[in-house]
Structures are given as structure tokens and as C-alpha cells.
């Protein structure tokens, strides 16, 4: 099989890519953890620009991730791009200090320990890792779970810390979701489940605790945010941490007591719950804000005195929420984009059945 050279600017790294291999997969194989997400051409997280006259073939992708005009203008998606010649790529989103893999991407096997209902449509899945021994990940990362009996896989973020030999997932069930449906019927304690990973770039950057953190979760986006919060709580550093958690109704909010408990070990901690259904109020003394998460974040910034210039932002949840909050932070409050780390929880396409929590990391 022939290979082509792919050079990435401005980081100055060069790799070899097989003629049937996507550039993103080749980057993983070469030890690079470039910004990525769904890896199926749906989320645009890995969008990049072709700098020279190299030839690239694009596998099937969504026009929402890359428009025809963008492709004609030289943009591409690294998860769909297969080189047909040597090529130089300009990375549009990259972290100059964290573009190498901390943990090699590998295949593993876990055994189901528990399946628990957290809400009417969100389930908690716990796997005990059987192989490989010492499988590691960074809080905030995700793995692909292979749907038993198929060659399809779905991406889910870990909610736990990597030190206890297990994987904990928070999974939203959607109508027609093939894997989500198995959590109620089909997947039982003791079953074996294959996984591949870890993937993702929405992990804690400041492990020393010198910067404050703004954590924002919507729905099952609580999973990576909870993993990050657990790490911050365990570090015992003198952090300032504010957590926003949004849902459509009060019944959609879960683990609120756990979040508050973890916050007690953080020097300065604030937890704000947001519900979009304003009719779902319990009257006087209600500790939940009503409206949209991006509006709540905007109002809080205006009144709290929180120092955004010394803050890292971590967000996970549905794309509309993530995009709206990102606009509030960058356009209204001038937060630098490179200090915002994101997992957009997109869904798989209708041709594969709609499961949630396929992750898009920025």
C-alpha cells in the first residue's frame, strides 16, 4: 500500500498517511491528538485548510459540517479526508501545548456491572475493564462502544476518574437509538462489551489549579463535566469553580446532590441549575433558574464578578446550547476561543439509527 506525506502547520509536524487511511486516523496512529469530534463528518470539529496543491478525496460527510462553498474554497474535514498525494494542512483549531496523545488509542473489553435509570430517558452504564490492563484516559475524554453483534459503534464520554479500573457512562436514550434501547432490553449484568479509545481533547489543562474553571453541561453532557469536577475535587487545589447545568425540566436534572458534594472540597464553588421550561417551577424558594443556559451564563457574568481573563471553560451538551454559550463568551465577553474546550453531543445519522452522545470536541 502506498503512503503520502501530510504536513501540519503551524505545528510543523509531518506524518505518513496510507492511501486508504483518513488523515485523522493517521494522525492518531502517529501519536498526534488533533482536535476532533464525531469522526464521521458531522460536527466540523476537525475542519482544516489545504495549503498547497495536494489532492484529497473526501469520504461521505454532512454538508452541515462542511458546505460546498467551503470545500471549493480549500477547506476539508480531517476525519473524512484521504490524501491522494503529498499535502500540507493548516490546522484551524489546535492546542500548541497538548497536541500529542497522552494515552494510546487501543481496543478494550469491559463487562457490564450495572445499568441504572437516572431519569426517564437517561441511563447510567458501568463497565469493569477486563482488558487491556492499565487502560488510561484523561478526565473529559470518551471512548467508542461497539454495539454488540454489529460493526457499528457509538461515542460516549466517561463520567468517572481513570484510577478505578472501570468506565462509567451517562447515556441519553432517543427514539430509534440502537444502543440506547439495549440499556433497557438486551444488555444485562455480566455481558461483554468492546470499546476503543480514548478520544477527545476536552480535558483538564490546568492541573495545578492556578486558573479558575467554568463548567457548563446540558443533559447527558454531565458525563465529561462530572469527570472533570471529580478531578478538581480530588486535587484539593485552591480553585474557583462555577458549574452550570441545564435541562428542559426539573425531572431532567440528575446528580445535583453529587455535584454539590464534590463542590464542598473546592475552595470557591458555585452550582447553578437552569431549566428552560418556565412553567416547571415549585414557587417560592426555588433554587433553579429558568430560561436558556446561554442567557443564564450571560446574566451571571454581568453580576458575579467572575474573572474570565483567568478562566478556562469546559462545555458539553447539545450543539444549540454549546454554540449559543460559545457566542456569549466570545462575542459579548471576549473570552479567547483557545481557552474554551467543548464536547458537542451530536447524534448519529438516521441511516444508522439515532443514538445520542456521539462527541464533538473543540
C-alpha positions, 0 to 999 in steps of 0.5 A, a space after each residue: 500500500 502506498 503512503 503520502 506525506 501530510 504536513 501540519 502547520 503551524 505545528 510543523 509536524 509531518 506524518 505518513 498517511 496510507 492511501 486508504 487511511 483518513 488523515 485523522 486516523 493517521 494522525 492518531 496512529 502517529 501519536 498526534 491528538 488533533 482536535 476532533 469530534 464525531 469522526 464521521 463528518 458531522 460536527 466540523 470539529 476537525 475542519 482544516 485548510 489545504 495549503 498547497 496543491 495536494 489532492 484529497 478525496 473526501 469520504 461521505 460527510 454532512 454538508 452541515 459540517 462542511 458546505 460546498 462553498 467551503 470545500 471549493 474554497 480549500 477547506 476539508 474535514 480531517 476525519 473524512 479526508 484521504 490524501 491522494 498525494 503529498 499535502 500540507 494542512 493548516 490546522 484551524 483549531 489546535 492546542 500548541 501545548 497538548 497536541 500529542 496523545 497522552 494515552 494510546 488509542 487501543 481496543 478494550 473489553 469491559 463487562 457490564 456491572 450495572 445499568 441504572 435509570 437516572 431519569 426517564 430517558 437517561 441511563 447510567 452504564 458501568 463497565 469493569 475493564 477486563 482488558 487491556 490492563 492499565 487502560 488510561 484516559 484523561 478526565 473529559 475524554 470518551 471512548 467508542 462502544 461497539 454495539 454488540 453483534 454489529 460493526 457499528 459503534 457509538 461515542 460516549 464520554 466517561 463520567 468517572 476518574 481513570 484510577 478505578 479500573 472501570 468506565 462509567 457512562 451517562 447515556 441519553 436514550 432517543 427514539 430509534 437509538 440502537 444502543 440506547 434501547 439495549 440499556 433497557 432490553 438486551 444488555 444485562 449484568 455480566 455481558 461483554 462489551 468492546 470499546 476503543 479509545 480514548 478520544 477527545 481533547 476536552 480535558 483538564 489543562 490546568 492541573 495545578 489549579 492556578 486558573 479558575 474553571 467554568 463548567 457548563 453541561 446540558 443533559 447527558 453532557 454531565 458525563 465529561 463535566 462530572 469527570 472533570 469536577 471529580 478531578 478538581 475535587 480530588 486535587 484539593 487545589 485552591 480553585 474557583 469553580 462555577 458549574 452550570 447545568 441545564 435541562 428542559 425540566 426539573 425531572 431532567 436534572 440528575 446528580 445535583 446532590 453529587 455535584 454539590 458534594 464534590 463542590 464542598 472540597 473546592 475552595 470557591 464553588 458555585 452550582 447553578 441549575 437552569 431549566 428552560 421550561 418556565 412553567 416547571 417551577 415549585 414557587 417560592 424558594 426555588 433554587 433553579 433558574 429558568 430560561 436558556 443556559 446561554 442567557 443564564 451564563 450571560 446574566 451571571 457574568 454581568 453580576 458575579 464578578 467572575 474573572 474570565 481573563 483567568 478562566 478556562 471553560 469546559 462545555 458539553 451538551 447539545 450543539 444549540 446550547 454549546 454554540 449559543 454559550 460559545 457566542 456569549 463568551 466570545 462575542 459579548 465577553 471576549 473570552 479567547 476561543 483557545 481557552 474554551 474546550 467543548 464536547 458537542 453531543 451530536 447524534 448519529 445519522 438516521 441511516 444508522 439509527 439515532 443514538 445520542 452522545 456521539 462527541 464533538 470536541 473543540 
